[in-house]
C-alpha cells in the first residue's frame, strides 16, 4: 500500500460537529438570513467545502460524520473513464454505470457492503477505511495518483448524483467543488 503509515490519522468531524456545521451552513444560506449573515456563510462554507472536497463521509455510531485524510493521499484526483491507478479493480466507471437499472450501490464501491452495525468497526473505522486501496498498475516517480471517487458516495441517492457530477467533470462541462470554491473566493 502507498502511504500506509499514518493512514489512520485523519482530521475528523464527529457526528455532532458535522451536524452543527451542516445545519449552520444551511441556516446561514436561507434567504432571510443570508444578507445579515454572509460572514457566517463565508466561514462555514470554507470548512464545509474542505471536508466535502477533500474528505469522505462515513457512519460513526449510527450517524453521518466526515473525515479528511491527513497525508499525501488527500490529493488524489478522480481517474476519468477508469484511468485510476490506485484503488480497487472494477469494470465500472462513471461512464459505464447504468443509472436507469441500478437499485443499489455496486458492492465494489461500498466499503463494507451491507454489513450490519459493528461496535468493533466503530472503534477502528479510521484505520479500516484506509485499508482497501492498492496500486492497479506500475506507478513511476512523478506520475499522478488517480482513484475512483465513486467509492466515496455512500448511499444510492448520493452515488447516482456522484456519477452524474463525475460525468460532467470528465466531459469538461463542470469542475469539482474545490475548484469551484476557489474560483468564487475573492
C-alpha positions in Angstrom: 0.0 0.0 0.0 1.1 3.6 -0.6 1.5 5.9 2.4 0.1 3.3 4.8 2.0 4.7 7.7 -0.1 7.4 9.4 -3.1 6.5 7.3 -5.4 6.3 10.3 -4.5 9.9 11.3 -7.3 11.8 9.7 -8.9 15.1 10.6 -12.3 14.1 12.0 -15.6 15.9 12.2 -17.6 13.7 14.6 -21.3 13.3 14.0 -22.4 16.1 16.4 -19.8 18.5 15.0 -20.7 17.7 11.4 -24.4 18.1 12.1 -23.8 21.6 13.6 -21.6 22.7 10.6 -24.1 21.3 8.1 -27.1 22.9 9.8 -25.4 26.2 10.4 -24.4 26.5 6.8 -27.9 25.6 5.7 -29.4 28.2 8.1 -27.0 30.9 7.0 -27.9 30.4 3.4 -31.7 30.8 3.9 -32.9 34.0 2.1 -34.0 35.7 5.2 -30.6 35.2 6.9 -28.1 35.4 4.0 -27.7 39.2 3.8 -27.4 39.6 7.5 -25.1 36.6 8.0 -22.9 36.5 4.9 -19.8 36.4 7.1 -21.1 33.2 8.8 -21.8 31.6 5.4 -18.3 32.6 4.3 -16.5 31.0 7.3 -18.7 27.9 7.5 -18.5 27.3 3.7 -14.7 27.2 3.8 -14.8 24.4 6.4 -17.7 22.6 4.7 -16.0 22.7 1.3 -12.7 21.5 2.8 -14.5 18.5 4.4 -16.6 17.6 1.4 -14.0 18.4 -1.2 -11.1 16.5 0.4 -12.8 14.2 2.8 -15.1 11.3 2.9 -18.3 10.6 4.7 -18.9 7.6 6.9 -21.3 6.4 9.5 -20.0 6.5 13.0 -22.1 5.5 16.0 -25.0 5.3 13.5 -24.7 9.0 12.5 -23.0 10.7 9.5 -19.6 12.3 10.0 -16.8 13.5 7.8 -13.0 12.7 7.9 -10.2 14.2 5.8 -7.1 12.2 5.2 -4.0 13.8 6.7 -1.4 12.5 4.3 -0.4 12.9 0.7 -3.3 10.6 -0.4 -5.6 13.6 0.3 -4.6 15.0 -3.0 -5.6 12.1 -5.3 -7.8 13.1 -8.2 -10.5 11.1 -9.9 -9.4 9.0 -12.8 -12.0 9.5 -15.6 -13.2 6.6 -17.7 -11.5 4.0 -15.5 -8.0 5.5 -15.7 -7.4 5.3 -11.9 -4.1 3.7 -11.0 -4.9 3.3 -7.3 -7.9 1.8 -5.5 -9.7 -1.5 -6.3 -10.2 -3.4 -9.5 -13.6 -2.8 -11.2 -15.0 -2.7 -14.6 -17.4 0.1 -13.7 -16.7 3.8 -14.0 -18.8 7.0 -14.2 -19.5 6.5 -17.9 -20.4 2.8 -17.7 -22.8 2.7 -14.8 -26.4 2.3 -16.0 -28.3 4.7 -13.8 -31.7 3.5 -15.1 -31.3 -0.1 -13.9 -29.2 0.4 -10.7 -31.1 -0.4 -7.5 -28.2 -0.3 -5.0 -24.6 1.0 -4.9 -22.4 -1.7 -6.6 -20.6 -3.7 -3.9 -17.1 -2.7 -5.3 -17.9 0.9 -4.4 -19.0 0.2 -0.8 -16.6 -0.3 2.0 -18.4 -2.8 4.0 -21.3 -3.7 1.6 -24.5 -4.1 3.6 -22.8 -5.3 6.7 -24.7 -4.7 9.9 -23.6 -2.2 12.6 -20.5 -3.2 14.3 -19.0 -1.6 17.5 -15.7 -3.2 16.6 -15.7 -1.3 13.3 -16.7 2.0 15.0 -13.7 1.7 17.3 -11.3 1.1 14.3 -13.0 2.9 11.4 -10.2 5.3 10.7 -7.8 2.5 10.1 -10.3 0.3 8.4 -11.4 2.9 5.8 -7.8 3.3 4.6 -7.1 -0.4 4.0 -8.9 -1.1 0.7 -6.7 0.5 -1.9 -3.6 -0.7 -3.8 -1.8 0.2 -7.0 -3.5 -1.1 -10.1 -0.5 -0.7 -12.4 3.1 0.4 -12.2 3.4 3.9 -11.0 6.6 5.7 -11.8 8.1 8.6 -9.9 6.3 11.8 -10.9 3.1 10.0 -12.0 -0.1 11.5 -10.6 -2.2 9.2 -8.5 -5.8 8.7 -9.6 -8.5 6.9 -7.8 -12.3 6.5 -8.3 -14.5 8.9 -6.4 -17.4 6.6 -6.9 -16.4 4.7 -3.8 -16.9 7.9 -1.7 -20.6 8.3 -2.5 -22.2 6.2 0.3 -25.9 5.7 -0.3 -27.7 5.1 -3.6 -29.0 8.7 -4.0 -25.5 10.1 -3.4 -24.0 7.5 -5.7 -26.3 8.4 -8.6 -25.6 12.1 -8.0 -21.8 11.5 -7.9 -22.0 9.5 -11.2 -23.7 12.5 -12.9 -21.3 15.0 -11.4 -18.3 13.0 -12.5 -19.7 12.5 -16.0 -20.0 16.3 -16.3 -16.5 16.8 -14.9 -14.9 14.2 -17.1 -16.5 15.7 -20.2 -15.1 19.1 -19.2 -18.6 20.6 -18.6 -18.1 21.1 -14.8 -15.4 21.4 -12.2 -15.1 19.9 -8.7 -16.2 21.7 -5.6 -12.7 22.8 -4.5 -12.0 24.4 -7.9 -15.5 25.9 -7.9 -15.0 27.3 -4.4 -11.5 28.7 -5.2 -12.8 30.4 -8.4 -15.7 32.1 -6.4 -13.5 33.2 -3.5 -12.1 36.7 -3.6 
